[in-house]
Amino acid sequence: MLITTAEDAATAILDGVARGRGRVLIGRDARGADAIARLVPALAPRIGAWLGSRTPS
């Protein structure tokens, strides 16, 4: 499992702010969630809940 370090996340956030980006996504899970929300906004909460229930604790 790949994990973004706090330092890498901070760098990406600061770069995004400096470039005037309205959205800065950190990690593959954030990109996936964003894609789902944009493609099927009405189903996004249901899909997120389903995926969350399948994730081992």
C-alpha positions as CSV (number, residue, x, y, z in Angstrom):
1,M,0.0,0.0,0.0
2,L,1.4,3.3,-1.0
3,I,1.0,6.2,1.5
4,T,1.6,9.8,0.7
5,T,3.8,11.4,3.4
6,A,2.7,14.5,5.2
7,E,5.6,16.4,3.6
8,D,4.6,15.2,0.0
9,A,1.0,16.2,0.7
10,A,2.0,19.6,2.0
11,T,4.2,20.2,-1.1
12,A,1.3,19.2,-3.4
13,I,-1.1,21.4,-1.6
14,L,1.2,24.4,-1.7
15,D,1.9,23.9,-5.4
16,G,-1.8,23.7,-6.1
17,V,-2.5,26.9,-4.2
18,A,0.4,28.7,-5.9
19,R,-0.9,27.6,-9.3
20,G,-4.4,28.8,-8.4
21,R,-6.0,25.4,-8.6
22,G,-9.4,25.1,-7.0
23,R,-9.0,21.4,-6.3
24,V,-5.9,19.5,-5.1
25,L,-6.2,15.8,-4.9
26,I,-3.7,13.8,-2.8
27,G,-3.5,10.1,-3.4
28,R,-5.2,7.6,-5.7
29,D,-8.2,7.2,-3.4
30,A,-8.9,10.9,-3.7
31,R,-8.6,10.8,-7.4
32,G,-11.0,7.8,-7.6
33,A,-13.5,9.4,-5.3
34,D,-13.4,12.7,-7.3
35,A,-13.9,10.8,-10.6
36,I,-16.9,8.9,-9.3
37,A,-18.4,12.1,-7.9
38,R,-18.0,13.8,-11.3
39,L,-19.2,10.9,-13.4
40,V,-22.2,9.9,-11.4
41,P,-22.9,12.5,-8.7
42,A,-26.3,11.1,-7.7
43,L,-24.8,7.7,-6.9
44,A,-21.5,8.9,-5.4
45,P,-22.6,8.7,-1.8
46,R,-24.1,5.2,-2.2
47,I,-20.9,4.0,-4.0
48,G,-18.7,5.5,-1.3
49,A,-20.7,3.8,1.4
50,W,-20.6,0.4,-0.4
51,L,-16.8,0.7,-0.9
52,G,-16.4,1.8,2.7
53,S,-18.2,-1.3,3.9
54,R,-15.9,-3.6,1.9
55,T,-12.7,-2.1,3.3
56,P,-11.3,-4.2,6.1
57,S,-10.9,-2.3,9.4
